[in-house]
Amino acid sequence: MAFDKDAFYAQLGLPDVGLIDKRIAKKMVLEHGQLTSADKKTLSSDVDKLTWKYTLKADTVQVLPYEDSDREYLEIDLIEADLSHRSRAPRIAELLQRAIPYPVLLVMVEGDAFCVSVAHKRFSRAEQGAIVAEGFLCSPWIEPPLSEIDQAFCEALALPSLSRVDFYALYRGMVDAVLARTCGELTGTFVVDATQPEQDRRQRLEQCHTMERDIRRLRVAIAKEDQFAEKVELNTRIKELEDRLVRTKAEL
């Protein structure tokens, strides 16, 4: 079953008046900022097409603009990137998020699968008028038929499910949905917890990933270790990490 882009966007409940469906020249991204030769090669070889699909503005979704000393959210754009390879998708997402000064819901598509990228935007403290992207986050790759957790994710991303107080609140809801789906890879459930600060949840997620990496590293070390006492010590450390991992996952 192929990924039906039109059905996905329809499920998001985006207004037809916000449909742009305009191709973006990759040259615009390649000329933006200080890209390394490797970055330019990745964009040239791995990105088949960029499309500006939708723009959400105050007069199309009845959402107030948001402005403070750190950021200005006057609209949200939905950008679609068709990829030939997904291996470097996180880097591609970061490059595209940095290149576009507005808050972006980036949908990356490869064959039958898709993933969603978000990143907060703020004013640069070092360069007047510049916009900085930070807090990069990509959902796992999702393939049809959608699982229960993936369906819940799509529903949480839908416009009717998000706060309409202002564009910052709206985008934070999108970020929370992507974060919840990422946490769901570890917990097996999809939970958007509005009472839990985003940064706290991100920190626990990173702690889980760090502990998983450490456990894998220690298991490799055990396989290479000849001394019984050292094997026991490594197994003890693994057990401690596994217990901490279980507790941290429960807090996600």
N, C-alpha and C positions, 0 to 999 in steps of 0.2 A: 504493500500500500504506500503510494507516494505521499510526500508531505504536501498538503493542500494549502498553499500560502493564502489564497483568498478566503478559505474557510477559517484559517487561524486569525486573520485580521478582522473578519466578521465577528468572530467570537470575542475579540477585544472590545467590540462595541464602538469603534472609532467612527466619527461622523463622516459621511460622504463629502461634506463641504471641505473637510480637511485633507482630502486625497490630492496628492501632488503627482505621484508616479512619474518622476522625472529622473532620467539617468544622470549620474554624477561622473564626470571625467576623472579617472584615477590621477591624471596629471595634477589636478588641484591638490590632492593629498600628497603626492610625491614632491611637490614644490613647497609644502608647508613645513616649517620648522627645520630643526637640525636632524634629519634622518641619516642614519648610517647607510653604507652601501648594502649591508645585509638587510636592513629594513626595506630599502627600495626594491631589492630583489624579491623579498617576501611579498610585498604588495603587488609587484608586477607579475609574479608567477603564480601566487596562490589565490588572488582575488580576480574572479572572472568578470564581475559586474557590481557596481554600486548604484543603488536606487534610493532616491529620496521619496519615500512612500507617503508619509503623512506629516502634517504639521498641526499641532494643537495650539490654538491661540485663544485669547480671551473672548473674541467674538464668535468662535466656533464651538467652544465647549463650556462657556459661561463659568470660567475659572479666573480668579483674580491674579494679576501679576504679583510677583514677590520681589521685594528689594530690601536689602539691609547693607551694612558696611562690608560684608564679606562676599555677597553674591547677588546676582540679578537673574531671576528666572521669569522671563517674559513669554516663553513658549517652550514646548517640548517637541522634538522632532523624532520621527521613527525612520531609521535608515536601515536598508536591507543590503547585506553583502553576500553575494553568491560566491562561494569558495570552491576551488578545485581540490584543495587539501585542507584538512582540519588540524593537522599536527601543530601548526603555528597560530591557531586561532586566538589564543589569549594575547599574543603579541600584536596580532592584527587588530584586535579589539582595542588595545591600548593606543595604538597609533591612530586609529580612526577617532577614538574619543578625544584624543589630544588635538586633532586637527579641526574639530567642530566646536565652536565656542558655546553652543547652546546645550542644555541637558538633552541627552540622546538615549532613546531606547533602540539599541542596535540588535537587529535580528540577523544572525549569520546562518546561512543555509549551505549544506553540502549534501547533494543527492536527496535522500529521503529524510534527512535529519536536520535539526535546527538547534541553536542555542541562543541565549539572550544575554547581552552585555549592558551593564549600567556603570556610570561613574559620576560622582558629584563634580560640579564646576564651581569655581570661586575666582575672585579677583586675585591677580598676582600681587604679592607684597614686595616684589623686587622690581617689577617692570610695570610702569603706568599703562593702563589700558589693556594689559594682557590677561588672558583667562587661563587658569590652571585646572587640569583634570586630576582627580585623586579618588582613592577608594574604589579602584577598578574591581569589578566583580563579573564573573561569567557563570551562567547556569551550566549544569551538565548538558551534554548533547541528548536530545530527545528524539525518539524515532516512533513512527506509527506502528501498530495501534497504541494510542496513549494509555499509559498505566493510570491507576487511580491517583497516584501522587502527581503525575504530569497533568492530568485533567484539572486537579485542584490548583496547580500552579497557573495554568492558563486562565482559570476563572478568577484567581486573585489578581492577575494582571489586567483584567478587563476594566474598562473605564467605569462602569457602574459600581465596581467593588472598591474603588479608590477614593480617597478624600478629595473633595472639590473645594476645600477652603481657599487654596491658592496653588500656584504651580509648584512651589517648593514642597508642599504637603503631598501633592499629587505624585511628584517624582519620588519622594521618599517612600511612598506606598509601592511604587514599582521596584525600588531598591530592596525593600523589605520582602517582596515576593521572590525576587531572585535569590536573596540571602536564605530565605526559608527553603527554597528548592535545593540550594547547595547543601544546607544542613541536612536535608532529607536524604542525601546520599549516605550519610552516616547513621541517621536515626531510623530511616525507613518510613518516616511520616512527614507530612507537610503541615507546618504550623507557623502562621504569621502571628507573632506575639508583639502587639503594639505597646505592651507595658515594659518590654525589655529593650533598653537602649541599643541602637544598632551597633555601636562600637563595642559594647560588651559581648554581643553575640558574635561579631566578627573575631574578637580576641579569643573566645572559646573555640571557635571553628579552627583558627590557626593553631591553637594549642593541641587540638585533636590531630590535625595533620602532622604536626611536629612529633607527637608521640607515636603516631603510626610509622613515620619514617625511622624513628629511633628503634622501634620494635623490629622492623625489617633489618636494620643494620645489625642489631644484636643477634638476630637469628643467623645471619650470615657469619658473624663472628664465632658463634657456637659451632657451626659446621666446620670451621677451620681450626678450632681449638682442640689440642690433644690432652691438656691437663684436666683431670676430673674436677679438681677444686675450682678451676677457672670456669668450667662449664656450669657448675652449681651456682657460682656467683652471677654469671650471665643470665641464667634461668631465673634467679631471684629478682634481678633488675627487670627482666621482661615481665614477670608476674606483677611487680609493683607498677610498671607502666600500664599494663593491661587493666589493672584495677582503677588507676587514675583515669584512664581513657573511658571506661564505662561510666564513672561518675561525671566526667565532663560532658560526655554525650547526653546524659540525662538532663543536663542543664541547658542544652541547646534548644 
